[in-house]
């Protein structure tokens, strides 16, 4: 986990992963936007990104606030991804970079990334459903062909297990992220029951990634909620 030396607690692994994903691996200063994972001369990727506190981790830090619970300051909502240079600048020139400005940088950057990759707000359920179905079909066909319950996975001579590991990273995880982004942009179209299903799916996605990306050894990853297949299916809405 990442940690700020002044933080009251460590920045969580999920928060770190979400911030890098939502920022598309780029500094969220709109006048910078440089990638934070850069290649060195030996082709090894070097992380030059830092999780900067919007409200400082301590009351005496940049944009500090003694009223806020310190444990909340290391949460995703109070963090912004910046490159080393921009982080140094915004903390050194506190008056020029107030809380409201950094919050605007973050929200605007995430909106641009979402728009660039197809997440948008729709007016009707059927419009959002059309996009949702494309991701669900892609995941389902991949799971059926190479997943743990596929016919080929039971063949000791098959390379289905290796293919599944690759497809998880290249297909399933990106699709899951796009589904979350799509539904988060269209919560106005979801019923209260569908909002509950969305949160079940979010837990599934996070634990699925912990297992397949970070190698967390867990046999209790929540299964994909089958109710997702009925999301946004209401006619005439």
N, C-alpha and C positions, 0 to 999 in steps of 0.2 A: 504494500500500500504506500501511496505517496504521503509525505508528511511535511507540513510547514514547520520550521523550527520554533515558531511562536504559537503554534496551534495548541488548543486545549486537548484535542484528540486527533488521531490519525484520520486522514481522508480515506474513506472506504473504497475498496476495489471497484464496486459497482458504480460509485459516483465518478471515479476516475475514468472508467471505461466509457460511461455515458457521455461525459464531457468531451472526450476525444472523438467519439462517434458523432455527436451533435455538431461539433465544430468542423467535421470532415478533416481533422488533423491539421488545421490551420490556425494561425494566430487570429483572435477575434477582434483585434484592433482594425477597423475598416480601412485605415490608411496604411496597413501593413499586409495582412492576409498571407504572410509567408508560411510555407509548410513547416511544421515543427518536428517532423521526422525527416532528416536530411541524410544523404549518402556521403560518407567520408571517402577518401581516395581509395581505400581498400574495399569499397562497395558495401561496407557495414553501415546500417542505418543508425544514426545518432539522434537521440531525443533531445531537442533543444527547447521543448515546451515546458511551461510551468503552470501549475494550477494556482492562479492568483486569487486572493480573497478580495471580494468587492467591499465588504465591511471587514476591517482588519481582524486578525485572529486574536488580538489583544486590544484592550481599550486605548492604549497609547500608540498603537500602530496607525498606518495610513487609513483614514476614514473610519477610525475606531469609534465604538459605541459601547459604553459601559452598561447600558440597560439590557442589551440583548443577551440571552442565555448563551454562554460560550460554546456549549455543545452543539448549537445550531450553526455556528459559524463555519464548520468544516463540511457542511452539507452541500449537495450539488447546486442548490438554489443560490448560494452565496459565493460561488466559484466561477471564474472565467478562465478560459485557456488563452495564454499569451506566450509569445516567444520570450527568451531571456531578456532581450533588449527592451521590449515594450513593458515587461513586468517591472524592470528597473526604473523606467521612465515614469510610469503611472504611480509608483510608490514614492519616488523622489519628489515629484511635483504634485502633491496631494490636492492642492487647491484647484489645479487645472483639470483634475480628473475626479470629479465627485462621484458619489454612489450612483446617482441617476444616469450619468453619462455611461458608466461601465455597464449598467443594467441594459441600457439602450444598445450598446455595442453587442452584447450577448444575444438579446432577443432578435435584433435585426439580422445578425449573422446566421442564427439558426433558421430564421424565416427564409433567408436567401437559399440556404442549403436545401431546405425542404422543398422549396419551389423548384430548384434546379433538378431535383431528383423525383419530381412527379407528385409530391404530396401537396394537395390543395384542398380547399374547402368546397364542397359541392352543395347545390341547392336541393337535390332530391336523393332519396335513398338509392334508387335504381342506378343513378350515375356513379355513386360511390361504390355500390355493389359490383358493378362491372369491373372496376379497377381491383377491388379486393379479391374477386374470383380469380383473376389472373395469377396473383401471388399464391393463393391457396391451391390452385391446380398445379402450379410448378412444384410446390412443396410436396403435395400428395404423390405426384408421379415419381419424384425423386425418392421419397420414402418407400413407395411400393416396389420400386426397382432395386434399391440397394439397402434399404433399412434393415434393422435387426430381425424383422419378421418376413423379409422377402425370401422367395424360394432359393435364390442364388446364395443367400447368406448361410444356408444349411449345407451347401456343397463345400467339402473341405478343400477342393481344388480351385474354388472360385476366389477371385480377388475382390469380391463384393465388399468385404470389410474395409479394405484399403480405399476403395472407391467411395464408400459411404463417408469415411473420415474427410475426404477431399470435398465431397458434395456438401457436407454439413457446413464447411467454411465458405465455399464458393457460392452455394445456392440457398440452403436453408436459413442460415443466420442472416445474410443480407435481406432475404425475403421477409423474415420475421420482423426485422427492423423497419422495413418499409410498411408492413401491415400496421405496426404500432404507430408509425408516423401518420399514416393515412387516417386511422381511427381517431387519433388524438386531434387531428385537424378537423374532424367531423363529429365531435361529441354532441353537437346540436342535433344530429340526426338519430342519435342512439336513445333507446328507451332505458329506463332505470335498470331493467333486467340485463340489457345488452352492455350497459356500463359495468355491471358486475362481471359479466363474461370477459370483457376487455381486461379487467384487472387480473382475472384468473390467467388469461393468456400472457399478460405482462410477467407474472411470476414464473410461468412456464418458460418464457423466453430467457429471463435472467438466469434461472437455474440451469437451463440447457446450455447457455453460453459458459457458465462457470465450469460445467463439466467438460465441454468440448474445446473450449479455448484456453481456460486456465487450469485444466486438469484436476478440478476438484473431484475427489473420490466420493461419489454419492450414488446410492441406489434409490433415492427417494425424489428424483426430479419429477415434479408434477406433470402428468400427461397432458398432451394437447387437448384443450377442452373442445369436445365435439360440437358444442353449441356455436362455435365460431363459424361452422358451415351454414348456419341459418342467420348470420348477422346481416342486417339491412335488407332482409327479404320481404319487408312489408310492402304490399302493392299500393300504388296511388299516393305514396308519400315522397 
